[in-house]
């Protein structure tokens, strides 16, 4: 049987393709480090930008790992943006006592609740559009 000769260019292309796949996977796969369950949805460019804006302005998302509405709110952001939100867990006092203290300091009475310095709070599940307006990413509608 004659040996198979593979042109050098094909080996290089194969190596480049394999490396690109590895780099893309590594960039997209951030470990989930939130107490609330990881959403199954993927983030969009819109929700990633919103999460960055919310963090820049010091906004916090107060919730609990067992709260269906909080899980729904996180689902709207998706995995990548959700991993970057400033999420405060109010339902695991033994595991996150510092976060529970933040919930008490902010007088959180219902979840989910969004707060930011110098602004009114938002309670309940908020649409991405509402959070964009609240964060200043989208202009407020004229009345």
Secondary structure, 3 states (H helix, E strand, C coil): CCCCCCCHHHHHHHHHHHHHHHHHHHHHCCCCCCCCCCCCCCCCHHHHHHHHHHHHCCCEEEECCCCHHHHHHHHHHHHHHHHHCCEEECCCCCCCHHHHHHHHHCCCCCCCEEECCCCCCEECCCCHHHHHHHHCCCCCCCC
